[in-house]
Amino acid sequence: MSDDRGVAKLPVVDAQGESDGSPATDGVRSATSDPPPKSARGSSALGLMRRFRLHEWGTIAFFLLFFVIVGVDKGGSYVSTGNIFTTLADNGDGAFLALAATVTLISGQFDLSIGATAGLSAVLMAGLTSSQGLPIWLTIICVVLVGATIGAINGLLVVKLKVNVFIATLGMSGALSGVALIYAHGEIIFNGIPASLTNFGRQSPIGDFPTIILVPIAMTLVMWFVARQTVFGRHLFAVGSNAESSRLAGVKVERTIVLSLMVASVLAALGGVVLISRFGSIDPTTGSGFLLPAYAAAYLGSSILSDGRFSVVSAVVATYLVAYAGSGLVELGYTYSGNIFNGVVLVGAVGLNEFLRRHFGAAAKARLEPKLSDLGV
Amino acid sequence: MADPLVAMTGITKRFGGSQVVTNADLVLRPGRLRALLGPNGAGKSTLIKILSGVYRADGGAVNTWRRDGAPGGRIGFVHQNLALVDDLTVRENVYLDGRKPRRIAGVIDKKAEYNESVRRLAAVNAKIDPETRLGDLSLGQKTLVAVARLFNTDVDVMVLDETSAALTRRESDWLYAEARQFAEAGGAVLAVTHRLAEVVKHCDDATVMSDGRVIFEGPMPSLTELHLLMARGLAVEPPPQEDFEDREVIVRLSAAGTDTISPGDLDIHSGEVVGLVGPLSSNLYQIGHLVAGRTTATTGRVDVAGTAAFVPEHCQIQGLLPELSVRENMTVSQLKHLTKWGRISRRAEDREVGEQIATLNIQPPDPEKAVNLLSGGNQQKVVMARAALTKPRCYVLCEPTRGVDVKTRHAIYGFIRKVSAEGAAVLIITIDVDDAFAVAHKIGLVRDGGVVEDMHTRGSLSVATILERVDS
């Protein structure tokens, strides 16, 4: 983070902004030579934060402290490798959904249907392999294709029909939950799922290390490569930063948005596969519950681990941090507090992010948001 | 002379390493219309932002008074982008700032608002129904709404910041008539504009800035004098006169037009720099969008040999990817050439970016810096570098020096000369005559409706004559 230099630079950025629509300059002002609002530098609490670089590691320290407290209070079982591995293995689906959320956020979109897609995928995975008796590999191909189709429909709704992405994916989410319910006849599916599928999710051939942990980690590496090393990934960031600039720079904005939503839906569908493999049953009403933790992790990861920039690796790390903290809350007896915790994390992470932008990275995120329509373009 | 309403004295402002305003004075008196003039980067915009309180001056004093002589005058700004909301009605826009809320127990008194809006609109001779959706109005009508909003309020000073830029001549005549009426009621008016003919016609006093200094202050001179004044201080070596007719044609417009610009012809040869100059109301940038392939022609043909690189007119909004680094901003247009086996080669990227940072002298020379931490001039250079990296045969540059300081301006001129010497065709589209004059071999004037006429070779013109032609 570039703290002070960033703050000092702020006026320079705006200095040349011929077209900034800052409301401060419009309308009527009682003009005297009164000073502009005091900068953050003056405040001593902020000064202390800056001095100890608290804004960079404070939240992580808070999590670690919490883990230690629970560990001390509840004895070694909470901080044992067995418990840590279980948490990692149980949240593989969460990692996939966090990846999906992050990919859409990078490109400036917000996909509300990833939870329902994961739910539907898990239901199809369970149903097709049990009732229909399809082989596992073929079923995985099927759900991936279903995911890609869902993403493509979302994307086309957004770029062709210009439906707001929230509305398009909210509607999609509702429809998919309905399809999952109908397919499962409203019942939990647990019978007849092939053992080879569920064994993979539960086996620990080496010590107490569940193999399934490797699946989301491998996918995270793949997505890191895609996001950070490929043209498609760079275009995701470009479109998310400024779609109009990207278009004028020759980026195929519409294609990038559609692909981003398709990749997200496929990741969500794979999350459903991991889920069924680990837990061996699926309640068709589960889907929408995946949404909150996924976005909480994506935002928390971006604010505490990667300087306000969305990052697939940070999102997955944050998924596990939050999940582990959640299991700590359960240890402490707050059994039903998971949603509260996730909600607080999501809003807290976004609030923290904005706060840091203003006071530390501040200028780094200087607002450049005037609309083109304001400029008569 | 009447006591002033605004007195700015000895104003000085630096941004980073560059001095953008030096010891500038500006006094506004009741009953007077003053024009603030100067080329891009002269410091006008900074001075206005100091007056409005966006920036704080490093040195000097700003004092304001009310009409009755009490300190603390109220200043109303009408910006080029007007600060209106398209989806609200005219009435709602007039009351957008919540001043004088006519409310009974917190409920809006629509009838009173309506009547008052009618009255204010009538005061500016605008025949507009207050219940019209603002987005349905023309730009000229919207401007009048923005002005009407200030009328009959207790504003003491009205600042028209490039307000007339996008207006037709008739609409701008109305605007100045309203400003005059405002001044006669004891207010003061400051007009910031590029259009010299209209200020000569309508304003009483002029302040001309160049390189951050006030180079003229006094009663409005004649248009010719003003043209000479504005041409002064432009110490740019003119490009050598050459004949390009035998060279390869890189850009050819054949009766090409769109919905907003009339069909026109234009040839640009290899190595040639063509400048198009005109008022904003002429939709001149659309010609650039057309050549660069960002809009498609509805009539005629556009032929470009090879690729066209494009720098849009609102560079900071249309050009930058704000949170991304200088490196990512520069390479975004041509990642394919830097990619091997699906992976962007970081080494190739660093090499190309490093070269551009050196050529354009981008400060600070750090490719990993987020681009929105750079100064406006350096941001402009980054967008130029992006264009250069695509190795284009043709550059389309809209307002290449908007809002940059003199040093950067010369760096950009140097860049244009370099790429044209290397054989690229360059099209510069600007409302700033200096830009065209500094580097263009040929200069064309754009009339309302995007009609290009009077294409002249550079040698047969002076800045003053071009200014005259643009204004006439």
Chai-1 contact restraints between the chains, C-beta under 6 A:
chainA,res_idxA,chainB,res_idxB,connection_type,confidence,min_distance_angstrom,max_distance_angstrom,comment,restraint_id
A,K9,B,L373,contact,1.0,0.0,6.0,A-B,restraint_1
A,V12,B,F15,contact,1.0,0.0,6.0,A-B,restraint_2
A,V12,B,G16,contact,1.0,0.0,6.0,A-B,restraint_3
A,V12,B,S375,contact,1.0,0.0,6.0,A-B,restraint_4
A,V13,B,N372,contact,1.0,0.0,6.0,A-B,restraint_5
A,A15,B,F15,contact,1.0,0.0,6.0,A-B,restraint_6
A,A15,B,G376,contact,1.0,0.0,6.0,A-B,restraint_7
A,Q16,B,G376,contact,1.0,0.0,6.0,A-B,restraint_8
A,Q16,B,G403,contact,1.0,0.0,6.0,A-B,restraint_9
A,G17,B,Q316,contact,1.0,0.0,6.0,A-B,restraint_10
A,E18,B,R402,contact,1.0,0.0,6.0,A-B,restraint_11
A,E18,B,G403,contact,1.0,0.0,6.0,A-B,restraint_12
A,S19,B,H314,contact,1.0,0.0,6.0,A-B,restraint_13
A,G21,B,N81,contact,1.0,0.0,6.0,A-B,restraint_14
A,A24,B,V54,contact,1.0,0.0,6.0,A-B,restraint_15
A,T25,B,S52,contact,1.0,0.0,6.0,A-B,restraint_16
A,T25,B,V54,contact,1.0,0.0,6.0,A-B,restraint_17
A,T25,B,F77,contact,1.0,0.0,6.0,A-B,restraint_18
A,D26,B,F77,contact,1.0,0.0,6.0,A-B,restraint_19
A,D26,B,A83,contact,1.0,0.0,6.0,A-B,restraint_20
A,G27,B,D97,contact,1.0,0.0,6.0,A-B,restraint_21
A,V28,B,R74,contact,1.0,0.0,6.0,A-B,restraint_22
A,V28,B,G76,contact,1.0,0.0,6.0,A-B,restraint_23
A,V28,B,V155,contact,1.0,0.0,6.0,A-B,restraint_24
A,R29,B,I75,contact,1.0,0.0,6.0,A-B,restraint_25
A,S30,B,G72,contact,1.0,0.0,6.0,A-B,restraint_26
A,S30,B,R74,contact,1.0,0.0,6.0,A-B,restraint_27
A,A31,B,T64,contact,1.0,0.0,6.0,A-B,restraint_28
A,A31,B,I75,contact,1.0,0.0,6.0,A-B,restraint_29
A,T32,B,G72,contact,1.0,0.0,6.0,A-B,restraint_30
A,S33,B,V62,contact,1.0,0.0,6.0,A-B,restraint_31
A,P36,B,R56,contact,1.0,0.0,6.0,A-B,restraint_32
A,Q229,B,R343,contact,1.0,0.0,6.0,A-B,restraint_33
A,Q229,B,I344,contact,1.0,0.0,6.0,A-B,restraint_34
A,T230,B,G342,contact,1.0,0.0,6.0,A-B,restraint_35
A,V231,B,L335,contact,1.0,0.0,6.0,A-B,restraint_36
A,V231,B,T339,contact,1.0,0.0,6.0,A-B,restraint_37
A,R234,B,L335,contact,1.0,0.0,6.0,A-B,restraint_38
A,F237,B,L324,contact,1.0,0.0,6.0,A-B,restraint_39
A,A238,B,L321,contact,1.0,0.0,6.0,A-B,restraint_40
A,A238,B,V332,contact,1.0,0.0,6.0,A-B,restraint_41
A,S241,B,L321,contact,1.0,0.0,6.0,A-B,restraint_42
A,S241,B,P322,contact,1.0,0.0,6.0,A-B,restraint_43
A,S241,B,E323,contact,1.0,0.0,6.0,A-B,restraint_44
A,S241,B,L324,contact,1.0,0.0,6.0,A-B,restraint_45
A,N242,B,L321,contact,1.0,0.0,6.0,A-B,restraint_46
A,E244,B,Q318,contact,1.0,0.0,6.0,A-B,restraint_47
A,S245,B,Q318,contact,1.0,0.0,6.0,A-B,restraint_48
A,S245,B,G319,contact,1.0,0.0,6.0,A-B,restraint_49
A,S245,B,L320,contact,1.0,0.0,6.0,A-B,restraint_50
A,S245,B,L321,contact,1.0,0.0,6.0,A-B,restraint_51
A,L248,B,P312,contact,1.0,0.0,6.0,A-B,restraint_52
A,L248,B,Q318,contact,1.0,0.0,6.0,A-B,restraint_53
A,A249,B,V332,contact,1.0,0.0,6.0,A-B,restraint_54
A,A249,B,S333,contact,1.0,0.0,6.0,A-B,restraint_55
A,G250,B,S333,contact,1.0,0.0,6.0,A-B,restraint_56
A,A363,B,L373,contact,1.0,0.0,6.0,A-B,restraint_57
A,A364,B,A370,contact,1.0,0.0,6.0,A-B,restraint_58
A,A366,B,N372,contact,1.0,0.0,6.0,A-B,restraint_59
A,L368,B,P322,contact,1.0,0.0,6.0,A-B,restraint_60
A,D374,B,N81,contact,1.0,0.0,6.0,A-B,restraint_61
A,L375,B,N81,contact,1.0,0.0,6.0,A-B,restraint_62
A,G376,B,L139,contact,1.0,0.0,6.0,A-B,restraint_63
A,G376,B,A166,contact,1.0,0.0,6.0,A-B,restraint_64
